[in-house]
Amino acid sequence: MTPTLLVLAAGVGSRYGGLKQIDPFGPSGEAIMDYSVFDAVRAGFGKVVFVIRHDFEQQFREKIGRRFDARIPVQYAFQELANVPAGFTVPGGRTKPWGTGHAILAARAAIAEPFAMINADDFYGREAFTTIAGYLSTLDPDSTDWCMVGYKIGNTLSEHGGVARAICDLRDGWLNHIVERFEIQRQGASVNTFDKAGTCFPVTPDALCSMNYFGFTPRLFAVLETGFSAFLKASGTELKSEYLIPNIVNAALASGAARMKVLSSNASWFGVTFPQDKPLVQDSIRTLVASGAYPSPLWQ
């Protein structure tokens, strides 16, 4: 079955200071997600669904969406803070979105086939799209054998500050669980990670981490719907709580509701967390263009 690409592009970019998902990074003004869609088309994805917000819909369609209309079918879904199940309300003073699980749930009506989920502001590399498309194309829509692309943590760090990463614990090629670590930084030849209490956990640079590149089937949506109600009951009054996909995956694995195959990638992920990351991302893309990996302009 031909898979769909789901692009999460509703974020507010609080640390970046703007809509980084539509900011130009390529030599001809391309956004990072332009390269993701380009790679998805080459890998055989059949449709792209963008999760955005209504408040920048027109800007997004004009700057980004119109580029793809003649190349691959495009649909839109909308993540809105007020979109909560009956019986729940948004606490006063909350402005932060509900997280990646809520964003994926917003696309439920647009997806009926296996799909890959990515962040709009992360560059994943052609190899990752080819790998995950090959796996998803073999799945039945009712399968619960999901997948993720794991990246070597040493290939995902920022030179401008600590980052959060979800470290993968594997068993025979399948994900056992994901452990969230914070303020991850390279220190000499090693990489140090921390938990919320500030305890240091050194890891090897080759340890696999999740960069929110997951492959699912539509069976995920029922899991998300049930889990979101439980999340709101437990944490819905907090102003910054988030319903995050790594936690959702962990719960599904622990309950036996699904399995997750780990597809490793040697690619160097890069993305934008801090404003200072932008020149590095631009240089990385220019290097790829110069090597012939991508044309410039990208959409000719």
C-alpha positions as CSV (number, residue, x, y, z in Angstrom):
1,M,0.0,0.0,0.0
2,T,1.3,3.5,-0.9
3,P,2.1,5.4,2.4
4,T,1.2,8.9,3.3
5,L,3.6,11.5,4.8
6,L,2.2,13.4,7.8
7,V,4.1,16.7,8.4
8,L,3.6,18.3,11.8
9,A,3.9,22.0,11.1
10,A,1.7,23.7,13.8
11,G,4.4,24.5,16.3
12,V,5.0,28.1,17.5
13,G,8.8,28.0,17.6
14,S,9.1,29.7,21.0
15,R,12.9,29.1,21.3
16,Y,13.5,30.1,17.7
17,G,11.4,33.2,17.8
18,G,9.1,32.7,14.8
19,L,7.6,30.3,12.3
20,K,10.7,28.3,11.6
21,Q,8.7,25.7,9.6
22,I,8.3,28.2,6.8
23,D,11.6,30.1,7.2
24,P,13.8,29.9,4.1
25,F,16.9,27.7,4.5
26,G,17.8,26.5,1.0
27,P,19.9,28.5,-1.5
28,S,16.7,29.3,-3.5
29,G,14.5,30.1,-0.5
30,E,13.4,26.5,0.3
31,A,12.1,25.7,3.7
32,I,13.4,22.5,5.4
33,M,10.1,20.7,4.7
34,D,10.5,21.3,1.0
35,Y,13.4,18.8,1.1
36,S,11.3,16.4,3.1
37,V,8.5,16.5,0.6
38,F,11.0,16.2,-2.3
39,D,12.5,13.1,-0.7
40,A,9.1,11.7,0.0
41,V,8.1,12.0,-3.6
42,R,11.3,10.3,-4.7
43,A,10.7,7.5,-2.2
44,G,7.2,6.8,-3.5
45,F,4.8,8.4,-0.9
46,G,1.4,9.0,-2.4
47,K,0.1,11.9,-0.4
48,V,1.2,14.7,2.0
49,V,-0.9,15.8,5.0
50,F,0.2,19.0,6.7
51,V,-1.0,19.7,10.3
52,I,-1.1,23.5,10.7
53,R,-3.0,26.1,12.6
54,H,-5.9,28.2,11.2
55,D,-4.1,31.5,12.2
56,F,-1.4,31.0,9.6
57,E,-3.2,28.9,7.0
58,Q,-3.2,31.4,4.2
59,Q,0.5,32.2,4.7
60,F,1.4,28.5,4.8
61,R,-0.6,27.7,1.6
62,E,0.9,30.6,-0.3
63,K,4.5,30.1,0.8
64,I,4.7,26.3,1.1
65,G,1.6,24.4,0.0
66,R,1.3,25.8,-3.5
67,R,4.7,24.4,-4.4
68,F,3.5,20.8,-4.2
69,D,0.0,21.0,-5.8
70,A,1.2,19.7,-9.2
71,R,3.6,17.1,-7.7
72,I,1.8,15.2,-5.0
73,P,-1.8,15.3,-3.5
74,V,-1.9,17.6,-0.5
75,Q,-4.4,17.8,2.4
76,Y,-4.5,20.0,5.5
77,A,-5.5,19.3,9.1
78,F,-5.7,21.8,11.9
79,Q,-4.4,21.5,15.4
80,E,-6.3,23.9,17.6
81,L,-5.9,24.3,21.4
82,A,-9.7,24.3,21.9
83,N,-10.1,20.9,20.1
84,V,-10.5,18.7,23.2
85,P,-13.0,15.9,23.9
86,A,-16.4,16.6,25.4
87,G,-16.3,17.2,29.1
88,F,-12.9,18.9,29.0
89,T,-12.0,22.6,28.8
90,V,-8.8,24.5,28.1
91,P,-7.5,26.0,31.4
92,G,-7.4,29.8,31.5
93,G,-4.0,31.2,30.6
94,R,-2.9,28.2,28.6
95,T,-1.4,29.1,25.2
96,K,0.9,26.1,24.5
97,P,-0.4,23.5,22.1
98,W,-1.2,20.0,23.5
99,G,1.8,18.3,21.8
100,T,2.6,15.9,19.0
101,G,0.0,13.3,20.0
102,H,-2.7,15.9,19.7
103,A,-1.3,17.1,16.4
104,I,-1.4,13.6,14.9
105,L,-4.9,13.1,16.1
106,A,-6.0,16.2,14.2
107,A,-5.2,14.4,11.0
108,R,-7.4,11.4,11.7
109,A,-10.0,12.2,9.0
110,A,-7.3,12.6,6.3
111,I,-5.4,9.3,6.7
112,A,-6.6,5.8,6.0
113,E,-3.3,4.1,5.1
114,P,0.1,3.5,6.7
115,F,1.8,6.8,7.2
116,A,5.1,8.3,8.3
117,M,5.1,11.2,10.8
118,I,7.8,13.9,10.7
119,N,8.5,17.4,12.2
120,A,8.4,20.2,9.6
121,D,11.6,21.8,10.9
122,D,13.8,18.7,10.9
123,F,15.9,17.5,8.0
124,Y,15.9,13.7,7.9
125,G,17.7,12.8,4.7
126,R,16.8,10.8,1.6
127,E,17.9,7.5,3.0
128,A,15.4,7.7,5.8
129,F,12.4,8.3,3.5
130,T,13.4,5.4,1.3
131,T,13.8,3.1,4.3
132,I,10.6,3.9,6.0
133,A,8.6,3.9,2.7
134,G,9.8,0.4,2.0
135,Y,8.6,-0.8,5.4
136,L,5.3,1.0,5.4
137,S,4.4,-0.2,1.9
138,T,4.3,-3.8,3.2
139,L,1.9,-3.1,6.0
140,D,-1.8,-3.7,6.2
141,P,-3.7,-0.7,7.5
142,D,-4.8,-2.8,10.5
143,S,-1.3,-3.9,11.4
144,T,0.2,-2.9,14.8
145,D,3.8,-3.6,13.7
146,W,4.8,0.1,13.6
147,C,8.2,1.5,13.0
148,M,10.6,4.4,13.6
149,V,13.8,5.6,12.1
150,G,16.6,5.8,14.7
151,Y,19.5,8.2,14.4
152,K,22.9,8.0,16.0
153,I,22.8,10.6,18.8
154,G,26.2,11.9,17.8
155,N,24.7,13.0,14.5
156,T,21.9,15.0,16.0
157,L,23.4,17.5,18.4
158,S,23.5,21.3,18.4
159,E,26.6,23.3,18.7
160,H,24.7,26.1,20.5
161,G,23.2,24.4,23.5
162,G,21.8,21.3,25.1
163,V,18.9,19.5,23.4
164,A,16.3,16.9,24.5
165,R,16.4,13.5,22.8
166,A,14.5,10.3,23.2
167,I,17.1,7.5,23.7
168,C,16.1,4.1,22.3
169,D,16.4,0.8,24.1
170,L,16.3,-2.0,21.6
171,R,15.6,-5.7,21.8
172,D,16.3,-7.9,18.7
173,G,15.7,-4.9,16.4
174,W,12.4,-3.9,18.0
175,L,11.9,-0.9,20.4
176,N,11.7,-1.9,24.0
177,H,11.1,1.6,25.3
178,I,12.2,5.2,24.8
179,V,13.8,7.2,27.6
180,E,13.6,11.0,27.4
181,R,16.9,12.8,28.3
182,F,17.6,16.5,28.5
183,E,20.4,19.0,28.0
184,I,22.3,16.5,25.8
185,Q,25.7,17.8,24.8
186,R,28.9,16.5,23.3
187,Q,31.8,16.8,25.8
188,G,35.0,15.6,24.2
189,A,34.7,12.2,22.7
190,S,31.6,11.3,24.7
191,V,28.0,12.5,24.9
192,N,26.4,13.3,28.2
193,T,22.6,13.2,28.8
194,F,20.6,14.2,31.9
195,D,17.2,13.3,33.4
196,K,14.8,15.9,34.9
197,A,16.6,15.7,38.2
198,G,19.9,16.6,36.6
199,T,21.5,13.2,36.9
200,C,24.2,12.6,34.2
201,F,23.9,9.5,32.0
202,P,26.8,9.2,29.5
203,V,26.0,7.5,26.2
204,T,28.1,6.5,23.2
205,P,27.7,8.8,20.1
206,D,26.4,5.7,18.2
207,A,23.5,5.2,20.6
208,L,20.2,5.4,18.7
209,C,17.7,8.2,19.5
210,S,14.3,9.1,18.1
211,M,13.9,12.3,16.1
212,N,10.1,12.0,15.9
213,Y,10.3,10.0,12.6
214,F,7.7,7.3,13.2
215,G,5.7,5.0,10.9
216,F,2.2,4.1,11.9
217,T,-1.0,2.6,10.6
218,P,-4.5,4.1,11.2
219,R,-4.8,1.8,14.3
220,L,-2.8,4.6,16.1
221,F,-5.8,7.0,16.1
222,A,-7.9,5.0,18.4
223,V,-4.9,4.7,20.8
224,L,-4.4,8.5,20.6
225,E,-8.1,9.2,21.2
226,T,-8.3,7.1,24.4
227,G,-4.9,8.3,25.6
228,F,-5.7,12.0,25.1
229,S,-8.7,11.8,27.4
230,A,-6.6,10.0,30.0
231,F,-3.9,12.6,29.6
232,L,-6.3,15.5,30.1
233,K,-7.8,13.9,33.1
234,A,-4.3,13.6,34.7
235,S,-2.6,16.7,33.4
236,G,-5.1,18.9,31.5
237,T,-5.1,21.7,34.1
238,E,-1.4,22.3,33.7
239,L,-0.4,25.2,31.5
240,K,2.5,23.5,29.8
241,S,1.8,19.8,29.9
242,E,2.1,18.0,26.5
243,Y,0.7,14.8,25.1
244,L,3.9,13.6,23.4
245,I,4.3,10.8,20.9
246,P,7.3,9.1,22.7
247,N,5.2,8.6,25.8
248,I,2.3,7.3,23.7
249,V,4.6,4.8,22.0
250,N,6.0,3.7,25.3
251,A,2.5,3.0,26.7
252,A,1.5,1.1,23.5
253,L,4.6,-1.1,23.7
254,A,4.1,-1.7,27.5
255,S,0.5,-2.7,27.0
256,G,1.2,-5.0,24.1
257,A,-1.1,-2.8,21.8
258,A,1.7,-2.5,19.2
259,R,5.3,-3.3,18.3
260,M,7.8,-0.9,16.8
261,K,10.6,-2.0,14.4
262,V,13.7,0.2,14.6
263,L,15.0,1.2,11.2
264,S,18.5,2.7,11.7
265,S,19.9,5.5,9.6
266,N,23.5,6.7,9.2
267,A,22.3,10.1,8.0
268,S,23.2,13.2,9.8
269,W,19.9,14.7,11.0
270,F,19.9,18.4,11.4
271,G,17.2,20.8,12.5
272,V,16.6,24.2,14.1
273,T,16.2,24.6,17.8
274,F,18.0,27.9,18.4
275,P,18.3,30.9,16.0
276,Q,22.1,30.2,16.0
277,D,21.4,26.9,14.3
278,K,20.2,28.5,11.1
279,P,23.6,29.2,9.5
280,L,24.7,25.6,10.1
281,V,21.5,24.2,8.5
282,Q,22.0,26.5,5.6
283,D,25.6,25.4,5.2
284,S,24.6,21.7,5.4
285,I,21.9,22.1,2.7
286,R,24.3,24.0,0.4
287,T,26.8,21.2,0.8
288,L,24.2,18.7,-0.2
289,V,23.2,20.8,-3.2
290,A,26.8,21.1,-4.3
291,S,27.2,17.4,-4.1
292,G,24.3,16.9,-6.5
293,A,22.0,15.4,-3.9
294,Y,19.4,18.1,-4.6
295,P,18.8,20.5,-7.5
296,S,18.6,24.2,-6.9
297,P,16.0,25.5,-7.2
298,L,14.5,22.4,-5.7
299,W,11.2,22.6,-7.6
300,Q,12.0,23.2,-11.2
